[in-house]
């Protein structure tokens, strides 16, 4: 959602309300900057010397080692420090990494902000299967995750991706899309993809991820399970449901809010109604 502005005041994107990505030129230019510095290729692994685990990389005991490896003020080191290691950088270093984009453009996109130790990322960026993906970062100041935290690409995502049937289809459906990675991968072999989630913030980030990857054949809908596609049918349906099936509901991405395996059972039982 973009708030009202007064003359001379810049408008900033918020992923917490209705999303405004009217300035797609900046999003496309950001993609070009990241590609130019190798962020979508092997450059991240090259500078770190390894692929860090997906979750909580910033909490590693050996973090000082990786901070030394990205100490030189090169653009790729700055991008890794910001978006992979969740560390602040000084403004001059950030400006050099994002040129020719202005830092205010990145602030307006909701990707960076000014903190007590310099410029810091508001979101993390990951590269997976040629996609650039924005997702939430651990809040180092608050020492917690938000209830509507949006996960990155994790091992369960990769497992489901590897098992998904990849033949050409007309329509595909994802239930519980999160950051949108599986829907965006399906867009490569489906004419149309519909992706749903109960988390509005997740849908906003997924929409941004579609924009930065230039993918236009995915429709994002708010709703639980099949509520947003009632009466429609699809050739392919896939779902990575909340992985803790319990009465707990602390995090949308994790907790099913139900006892036992009733959530998974409901998904499996309903699916035939929506398959062609």
PyMOL commands that set and color helices and strands:
alter all, ss='L'
color gray80, all
select helices_A, chain A and resi 24-36+43-48+57-59+63-69+75-83+91-98+103-108+155-163+181-186+200-212+227-229+262-274
alter helices_A, ss='H'
color red, helices_A
select strands_A, chain A and resi 112-115+118-121+123-128+131-136+169-175+190-197+218-222+236-239
alter strands_A, ss='S'
color yellow, strands_A
deselect
rebuild
show_as cartoon
